[in-house]
Amino acid sequence: MIQPSSLQPRNAVRHGLSSSLYVPEERIPFVEQIRMELIHIHQPQSADERDCVSELALARWKSSECDRQMDLRARSESAQAGMIFDRQMLEQFEIDEKLWHSNPRFRRDPLGQTYHGAALFEQLWSEILHSLHSKIQNISLQQARNMAMLLGSSSKIHELSLDGHWLFSRFLKMEPNPGQTIIWWTHSSETIAVAGDTKVIDHHLYTAPDKSASCKELKERATQEHQFWKLRKRDLEMEYATRRKQFIEMSMGTGLGDPKLANEARLGLRYQITAQNRADKLLRRLDGLKRQRMLLEHRSAQADEREERRLERETRDESGGYTKESDLYKENRLVKAELETVMEDLASMMGQIEPEIHNTQEPPVQEVATAVQNKVADQPMAIDGRLQARIDRMMKGRSRSERARIKKQFTAMNKESELAGAVN
């Protein structure tokens, strides 16, 4: 059971990540839930295993707490990094916009290659289109100057390009009082209209079409430019979002240039790694204790099996000893009876042969036969084929020790028959 934090050391109470025992009271049920899940999974048996499970529950909680705080810190840093990126892009946009106003011919394209610049151009063309489609169907002098700069021309009367002359000639054609508009235009250009500028303006003014045709041409040009910058803005918006995401990812854990935030990020990462390493170490230790327990159980089961087999073998030997001796005695009797039958057959055969020898042979021959008979008595007799076959059948299928035992019995019976013959 996890004890309340009031009974535990209060070191590192500020965040609780560097302490080994401190757990806030509101987090004790969560730690206890982890411990019960680990008990259900690992089924600890010994005291060491139960202690290891409790420590593992604390380590798991601490690791999750480190992950949670790292996640909160990451979200905070992501928001701050996003704001920093937006502020940097806006500052750069303001600089590029000032440069565009000072030199539209060379600074329009660099500004238009940024998301904020494309959004500005799309907005200005949208306002111009709105004015051209209004009831008065006309644009103001400032909108005409913006339109000139959007076309890459200066808005000053003495620095107009061909596109600028084309624009202002149609703009002046739509004005009810072109002369007064030229005066205002000259004043806003911070210059004086010289004769050459006036002649050029008059030339383009007189060569421009009438008011309705001029308005139509301006609408077509504004619609075309507005559509172009609208598409450019959409493409650059995706690029802007990608760059912003990359900036946020690269800024994670760096503290965003703040030494205090960087130190806290490094400290949090160290706590996270330490907690995870401790949880992994305790899990390996618990696995080792479980393997040791299973090994001891296996060895104990093997010892019980060996003891059971030994007792069973002893019981079987004790109960089967008499049966084994009786079987051996019975087998010896059968072998002896069969050998006696063989010896009787041999004796009858010798009895049939002996009268023939006495009747057919003369005394010298009888003496020789007697000597041969005595010699045969001293040596093993030759056995006919039938007796040899019976003996072979007796020997067949028996082990070496049994065959030797039968030969010994046969030799003993042969000696007994010889002794009996000698006595007779």
C-alpha positions as CSV (number, residue, x, y, z in Angstrom):
1,M,0.0,0.0,0.0
2,I,1.3,3.5,-0.9
3,Q,1.7,5.6,2.2
4,P,0.5,9.3,2.3
5,S,3.0,12.0,1.5
6,S,2.7,13.4,5.0
7,L,4.7,10.3,6.3
8,Q,7.3,10.6,3.5
9,P,10.4,12.8,3.2
10,R,9.5,16.2,1.8
11,N,12.6,16.7,-0.4
12,A,12.0,18.2,-3.9
13,V,8.4,19.2,-3.0
14,R,8.4,21.9,-5.6
15,H,7.9,19.4,-8.4
16,G,8.5,16.0,-6.9
17,L,10.6,14.7,-9.8
18,S,14.0,14.4,-8.1
19,S,12.7,12.6,-4.9
20,S,12.4,8.9,-4.6
21,L,9.5,8.6,-2.2
22,Y,7.4,11.7,-2.4
23,V,4.0,11.3,-3.9
24,P,1.2,13.9,-3.7
25,E,-1.8,12.7,-1.8
26,E,-4.1,13.3,-4.7
27,R,-1.9,11.0,-6.9
28,I,-1.8,8.1,-4.4
29,P,-5.0,6.4,-5.9
30,F,-3.4,6.5,-9.3
31,V,-0.2,4.9,-8.0
32,E,-2.2,2.3,-6.1
33,Q,-4.1,1.5,-9.4
34,I,-0.8,1.0,-11.2
35,R,0.4,-1.3,-8.3
36,M,-2.7,-3.5,-8.5
37,E,-2.4,-3.8,-12.2
38,L,1.2,-4.9,-11.8
39,I,0.2,-7.4,-9.2
40,H,-2.4,-8.8,-11.5
41,I,0.1,-9.1,-14.3
42,H,3.2,-10.5,-12.5
43,Q,1.6,-12.4,-9.6
44,P,4.3,-11.8,-7.0
45,Q,5.0,-14.7,-4.6
46,S,7.9,-13.7,-2.3
47,A,8.5,-10.5,-0.3
48,D,11.2,-9.4,-2.7
49,E,8.8,-9.6,-5.6
50,R,6.1,-7.7,-3.8
51,D,8.6,-4.9,-2.8
52,C,9.9,-4.8,-6.4
53,V,6.3,-4.4,-7.6
54,S,5.7,-1.5,-5.2
55,E,8.9,0.3,-6.3
56,L,8.0,-0.3,-9.9
57,A,4.6,1.3,-9.4
58,L,6.2,4.4,-8.0
59,A,8.7,4.5,-10.9
60,R,6.0,4.1,-13.4
61,W,4.0,6.9,-11.9
62,K,7.1,9.1,-11.8
63,S,7.9,8.4,-15.4
64,S,4.3,9.2,-16.4
65,E,4.5,12.4,-14.4
66,C,7.7,13.4,-16.1
67,D,6.1,12.7,-19.5
68,R,3.1,14.9,-18.5
69,Q,5.2,17.8,-17.4
70,M,7.4,17.5,-20.5
71,D,4.2,17.5,-22.6
72,L,3.0,20.6,-20.9
73,R,6.4,22.3,-21.4
74,A,6.5,21.2,-25.0
75,R,3.0,22.7,-25.6
76,S,4.0,26.0,-24.0
77,E,7.3,26.1,-25.9
78,S,5.4,25.3,-29.1
79,A,3.0,28.2,-28.6
80,Q,5.8,30.6,-27.7
81,A,7.9,29.4,-30.7
82,G,4.9,29.9,-33.0
83,M,4.5,33.5,-31.7
84,I,8.2,34.1,-32.1
85,F,8.2,32.9,-35.7
86,D,5.1,35.0,-36.6
87,R,6.7,38.1,-35.0
88,Q,9.9,37.6,-36.9
89,M,8.0,37.1,-40.2
90,L,6.0,40.2,-39.5
91,E,9.1,42.3,-38.7
92,Q,10.7,41.1,-41.9
93,F,7.5,41.9,-43.8
94,E,7.4,45.5,-42.5
95,I,11.0,46.0,-43.6
96,D,10.3,44.6,-47.1
97,E,7.1,46.7,-47.4
98,K,9.0,49.9,-46.7
99,L,11.6,48.9,-49.3
100,W,8.8,48.2,-51.7
101,H,7.3,51.6,-51.2
102,S,10.7,53.2,-51.8
103,N,11.6,51.2,-54.9
104,P,8.6,49.2,-56.3
105,R,10.5,48.3,-59.5
106,F,13.1,46.1,-57.7
107,R,11.4,45.3,-54.4
108,R,7.9,44.1,-55.6
109,D,9.0,40.6,-56.5
110,P,11.0,39.8,-53.3
111,L,8.0,41.0,-51.3
112,G,5.6,39.0,-53.4
113,Q,7.6,35.8,-52.7
114,T,6.6,35.9,-49.0
115,Y,3.2,34.9,-47.6
116,H,2.5,38.3,-46.0
117,G,3.5,40.1,-49.2
118,A,1.3,38.0,-51.3
119,A,-1.6,38.5,-48.8
120,L,-1.0,42.3,-49.0
121,F,-1.1,42.3,-52.8
122,E,-4.2,40.1,-52.9
123,Q,-5.9,42.5,-50.4
124,L,-5.0,45.6,-52.4
125,W,-6.2,44.1,-55.7
126,S,-9.4,43.0,-54.0
127,E,-10.0,46.6,-52.8
128,I,-9.4,48.0,-56.3
129,L,-11.8,45.5,-57.8
130,H,-14.4,46.4,-55.2
131,S,-14.1,50.1,-56.1
132,L,-14.2,49.4,-59.8
133,H,-17.4,47.3,-59.4
134,S,-19.1,49.9,-57.2
135,K,-21.7,52.4,-58.3
136,I,-19.3,55.1,-59.1
137,Q,-17.0,52.7,-60.9
138,N,-13.9,54.6,-60.1
139,I,-10.8,54.4,-57.8
140,S,-9.1,56.9,-55.6
141,L,-5.7,58.5,-56.3
142,Q,-4.2,56.4,-53.5
143,Q,-5.6,53.2,-55.0
144,A,-4.2,54.3,-58.4
145,R,-0.8,54.8,-56.8
146,N,-1.0,51.4,-55.1
147,M,-2.0,49.9,-58.4
148,A,1.0,51.4,-60.1
149,M,3.3,50.0,-57.4
150,L,1.6,46.6,-57.7
151,L,2.5,46.7,-61.4
152,G,6.1,47.3,-60.6
153,S,6.1,51.1,-61.3
154,S,6.8,54.0,-59.1
155,S,3.8,56.0,-58.0
156,K,5.6,59.4,-58.5
157,I,4.6,61.4,-61.5
158,H,8.2,61.8,-62.7
159,E,9.2,58.1,-62.3
160,L,6.4,56.3,-64.1
161,S,7.1,53.2,-66.2
162,L,5.2,52.2,-69.3
163,D,2.7,50.2,-67.1
164,G,2.4,53.3,-64.9
165,H,1.6,55.5,-67.8
166,W,-0.9,53.0,-69.1
167,L,-2.6,52.9,-65.7
168,F,-2.7,56.7,-65.0
169,S,-3.9,57.5,-68.5
170,R,-7.0,55.4,-68.0
171,F,-7.3,56.5,-64.4
172,L,-7.3,60.2,-65.4
173,K,-9.7,59.3,-68.3
174,M,-12.2,58.2,-65.6
175,E,-11.7,61.3,-63.4
176,P,-14.2,64.1,-63.7
177,N,-11.5,66.8,-63.2
178,P,-8.1,65.4,-64.5
179,G,-6.2,68.7,-64.1
180,Q,-7.0,68.9,-60.4
181,T,-6.1,65.2,-60.0
182,I,-2.7,65.8,-61.6
183,I,-2.0,68.7,-59.2
184,W,-2.8,66.4,-56.2
185,W,-0.8,63.7,-57.8
186,T,2.2,66.0,-58.2
187,H,1.9,67.3,-54.7
188,S,1.8,63.7,-53.3
189,S,4.9,62.9,-55.4
190,E,6.8,65.6,-53.6
191,T,8.0,67.2,-56.8
192,I,7.0,69.7,-59.5
193,A,5.5,68.7,-62.8
194,V,7.9,69.9,-65.5
195,A,7.0,70.4,-69.1
196,G,8.3,67.0,-70.2
197,D,6.2,65.1,-67.7
198,T,3.1,67.1,-68.6
199,K,3.6,66.3,-72.3
200,V,4.0,62.6,-71.6
201,I,0.9,62.5,-69.5
202,D,-1.0,64.5,-72.1
203,H,0.2,62.1,-74.8
204,H,-1.0,59.0,-72.9
205,L,-4.2,60.7,-71.8
206,Y,-5.2,61.6,-75.3
207,T,-4.3,58.2,-76.7
208,A,-6.3,56.4,-74.0
209,P,-9.8,55.1,-74.8
210,D,-13.0,56.7,-73.4
211,K,-14.2,56.3,-69.8
212,S,-16.2,53.1,-70.2
213,A,-13.4,51.3,-72.2
214,S,-10.8,52.5,-69.7
215,C,-12.9,51.2,-66.8
216,K,-13.3,47.9,-68.5
217,E,-9.6,47.5,-69.2
218,L,-8.8,48.4,-65.6
219,K,-11.3,45.8,-64.4
220,E,-9.8,43.1,-66.6
221,R,-6.3,43.9,-65.5
222,A,-7.3,44.0,-61.8
223,T,-9.2,40.7,-62.0
224,Q,-6.2,39.0,-63.7
225,E,-3.7,40.3,-61.1
226,H,-6.1,39.5,-58.2
227,Q,-6.5,35.9,-59.3
228,F,-2.7,35.5,-59.7
229,W,-1.9,36.8,-56.2
230,K,-4.8,34.8,-54.7
231,L,-3.2,31.6,-56.0
232,R,0.2,32.8,-55.0
233,K,-1.1,33.5,-51.5
234,R,-2.6,30.0,-51.2
235,D,0.7,28.3,-52.2
236,L,2.8,30.5,-49.9
237,E,0.4,29.9,-47.0
238,M,1.3,26.1,-47.1
239,E,5.0,26.9,-47.3
240,Y,4.6,29.4,-44.4
241,A,2.9,26.7,-42.3
242,T,5.6,24.2,-43.1
243,R,8.4,26.6,-42.2
244,R,6.6,27.5,-39.0
245,K,6.2,23.8,-38.0
246,Q,9.9,23.2,-38.7
247,F,10.9,26.3,-36.6
248,I,8.8,25.0,-33.7
249,E,10.3,21.5,-33.9
250,M,13.8,22.8,-34.0
251,S,13.1,25.1,-31.1
252,M,11.9,22.4,-28.8
253,G,14.1,22.0,-25.7
254,T,16.3,24.9,-26.5
255,G,14.5,27.4,-24.2
256,L,13.9,29.8,-27.2
257,G,17.0,31.7,-26.3
258,D,16.1,32.1,-22.6
259,P,18.8,30.6,-20.3
260,K,16.3,29.9,-17.6
261,L,13.9,28.1,-19.9
262,A,16.8,26.2,-21.4
263,N,18.0,25.0,-18.0
264,E,14.5,23.9,-17.0
265,A,14.2,22.0,-20.3
266,R,17.5,20.2,-19.7
267,L,16.5,19.4,-16.1
268,G,13.1,18.0,-17.1
269,L,14.7,15.8,-19.8
270,R,17.2,14.5,-17.3
271,Y,14.4,13.6,-14.8
272,Q,12.5,11.9,-17.6
273,I,15.4,9.8,-18.6
274,T,16.3,8.9,-15.0
275,A,12.7,7.9,-14.2
276,Q,12.4,5.7,-17.3
277,N,15.8,4.0,-16.7
278,R,14.8,3.2,-13.1
279,A,11.4,1.8,-14.2
280,D,13.3,-0.4,-16.8
281,K,15.8,-1.5,-14.2
282,L,13.1,-2.5,-11.7
283,L,11.2,-4.4,-14.4
284,R,14.3,-6.4,-15.3
285,R,14.9,-7.1,-11.6
286,L,11.3,-8.3,-11.2
287,D,11.7,-10.6,-14.3
288,G,14.9,-12.0,-12.8
289,L,13.1,-12.8,-9.5
290,K,10.3,-14.5,-11.4
291,R,12.7,-16.6,-13.4
292,Q,14.6,-17.6,-10.2
293,R,11.3,-18.6,-8.6
294,M,10.3,-20.6,-11.7
295,L,13.7,-22.3,-11.7
296,L,13.4,-23.2,-8.0
297,E,9.9,-24.6,-8.6
298,H,11.2,-26.6,-11.6
299,R,14.0,-28.0,-9.6
300,S,11.7,-28.9,-6.7
301,A,9.3,-30.6,-9.1
302,Q,12.2,-32.6,-10.6
303,A,13.4,-33.7,-7.2
304,D,9.9,-34.8,-6.3
305,E,9.6,-36.8,-9.5
306,R,13.0,-38.4,-8.9
307,E,12.0,-39.4,-5.4
308,E,8.7,-40.8,-6.6
309,R,10.4,-42.8,-9.2
310,R,12.9,-44.2,-6.7
311,L,10.2,-45.2,-4.3
312,E,8.2,-46.8,-7.1
313,R,11.3,-48.7,-8.2
314,E,12.0,-50.0,-4.7
315,T,8.4,-51.1,-4.2
316,R,8.4,-52.9,-7.6
317,D,11.7,-54.6,-6.8
318,E,10.5,-55.7,-3.4
319,S,7.2,-57.1,-4.7
320,G,8.8,-58.7,-7.8
321,G,11.8,-60.4,-6.1
322,Y,10.0,-63.6,-5.2
323,T,8.3,-63.8,-8.6
324,K,11.6,-63.5,-10.3
325,E,13.2,-66.3,-8.2
326,S,10.3,-68.6,-8.8
327,D,10.4,-68.0,-12.5
328,L,14.1,-68.7,-12.6
329,Y,13.6,-72.0,-10.6
330,K,10.8,-73.1,-12.9
331,E,12.9,-72.4,-16.0
332,N,15.8,-74.4,-14.5
333,R,13.5,-77.3,-13.9
334,L,12.2,-77.2,-17.5
335,V,15.8,-77.1,-18.9
336,K,16.9,-79.9,-16.6
337,A,13.9,-82.1,-17.6
338,E,14.6,-81.5,-21.2
339,L,18.3,-82.3,-20.7
340,E,17.4,-85.5,-18.9
341,T,15.2,-86.5,-21.8
342,V,18.1,-85.9,-24.1
343,M,20.4,-88.0,-21.9
344,E,17.9,-90.8,-21.8
345,D,17.6,-90.8,-25.6
346,L,21.4,-90.9,-25.7
347,A,21.5,-93.8,-23.2
348,S,18.9,-95.8,-25.1
349,M,20.8,-95.3,-28.4
350,M,24.0,-96.5,-26.7
351,G,22.1,-99.5,-25.3
352,Q,21.0,-100.5,-28.8
353,I,24.5,-100.2,-30.2
354,E,26.3,-102.1,-27.4
355,P,24.8,-105.6,-28.1
356,E,25.6,-105.4,-31.7
357,I,29.2,-104.6,-30.8
358,H,29.4,-107.7,-28.5
359,N,27.7,-110.1,-30.9
360,T,29.6,-109.2,-34.1
361,Q,33.1,-108.8,-32.9
362,E,35.7,-111.3,-31.8
363,P,37.5,-111.1,-28.5
364,P,40.3,-108.9,-29.8
365,V,37.7,-106.7,-31.4
366,Q,35.7,-106.6,-28.2
367,E,38.8,-105.5,-26.3
368,V,39.3,-102.7,-28.9
369,A,35.6,-101.8,-28.6
370,T,35.9,-101.7,-24.8
371,A,38.9,-99.4,-25.1
372,V,37.0,-97.2,-27.5
373,Q,34.0,-97.3,-25.2
374,N,36.2,-96.3,-22.3
375,K,37.7,-93.6,-24.4
376,V,34.3,-92.3,-25.4
377,A,33.4,-92.3,-21.8
378,D,36.4,-90.1,-21.1
379,Q,35.6,-87.7,-24.0
380,P,32.3,-86.0,-25.0
381,M,30.2,-88.3,-27.1
382,A,29.1,-87.5,-30.6
383,I,25.4,-86.7,-30.7
384,D,23.2,-87.6,-33.7
385,G,21.5,-84.9,-35.7
386,R,18.1,-85.1,-34.0
387,L,19.6,-84.6,-30.5
388,Q,21.7,-81.7,-31.8
389,A,18.6,-80.1,-33.3
390,R,16.8,-80.4,-30.0
391,I,19.7,-78.8,-28.2
392,D,19.9,-76.0,-30.8
393,R,16.2,-75.3,-30.3
394,M,16.8,-75.1,-26.6
395,M,19.6,-72.6,-27.1
396,K,17.8,-70.5,-29.7
397,G,16.5,-67.2,-28.5
398,R,18.4,-67.3,-25.2
399,S,21.0,-65.0,-23.9
400,R,24.7,-65.8,-23.5
401,S,24.3,-66.3,-19.7
402,E,21.4,-68.7,-20.2
403,R,23.3,-70.7,-22.9
404,A,26.3,-71.0,-20.6
405,R,24.0,-72.1,-17.7
406,I,22.4,-74.8,-19.9
407,K,25.8,-76.1,-21.0
408,K,26.9,-76.3,-17.4
409,Q,23.8,-78.4,-16.5
410,F,24.3,-80.6,-19.5
411,T,28.0,-81.2,-18.5
412,A,26.9,-82.0,-14.9
413,M,24.3,-84.5,-16.1
414,N,26.8,-86.1,-18.5
415,K,29.2,-86.5,-15.6
416,E,26.4,-88.0,-13.4
417,S,25.6,-90.6,-16.2
418,E,29.3,-91.5,-16.5
419,L,29.6,-92.1,-12.8
420,A,26.5,-94.2,-12.8
421,G,27.8,-96.3,-15.7
422,A,31.1,-96.8,-13.9
423,V,29.4,-98.0,-10.8
424,N,27.3,-100.5,-12.8
